[in-house]
Amino acid sequence: MKKLSKVQIKQQAAVMSAVEALEQKAFAELPDVEQCWFSMEHNAFPGSLLVRVQFNNQQAVDEANAQLTLWQKRLSALLLKKGILIKNMRNHLVFTQLGPDD
């Protein structure tokens, strides 16, 4: 695995901080949240960023999808506070039942 540059490490830390804040809100407000996690390719950042909110069951995913736009706006605001501007959040946050190892 290629060693990350200082800028890439800083980007990853900023995203991690925003995702952790979103995860805390999700635990408090959404039922059956298991975890939040993200993936990104540093050479295509921020376009490659994908944040996933993982739920325990499909019913919880279906119920939470009604609020997806609200959560996308929350993530956008959290990232903006970290200096990361993402124009179209629809492609960067999803609710899922799959985990990082699936």
Residue pairs with C-beta under 8 A, 6 or more apart in sequence:
4 12
4 42
8 42
8 45
11 42
11 45
11 84
12 40
12 42
14 79
14 82
14 83
14 84
15 38
15 40
15 49
15 79
15 82
15 84
16 38
17 82
18 75
18 78
18 79
18 81
18 82
18 84
19 36
19 37
19 38
19 51
19 75
20 36
21 78
22 36
22 51
22 53
22 71
22 74
22 75
22 78
23 33
23 35
23 36
23 53
25 74
26 33
26 36
26 53
26 71
27 33
30 53
30 55
30 60
30 64
30 67
31 60
31 63
32 55
32 56
32 57
32 60
33 53
33 54
33 55
33 56
33 60
34 54
34 55
34 56
34 99
35 54
35 99
36 51
36 52
36 53
36 54
37 51
37 52
37 54
37 99
37 100
38 49
38 50
38 51
38 52
39 48
39 49
39 50
39 52
40 46
40 48
40 49
40 50
41 48
46 79
46 84
46 85
46 86
46 92
49 86
49 92
50 91
50 92
50 93
50 94
51 75
51 92
51 93
51 94
52 93
52 94
52 95
52 96
52 98
53 64
53 71
53 93
53 94
53 95
53 96
54 96
54 97
54 98
54 99
55 61
55 64
55 95
55 96
55 97
56 97
57 97
58 97
61 95
61 96
61 97
64 71
64 95
65 95
68 93
68 94
68 95
71 93
71 95
72 89
72 90
72 92
72 93
73 89
75 89
75 92
75 93
76 86
76 89
79 85
79 86
86 92
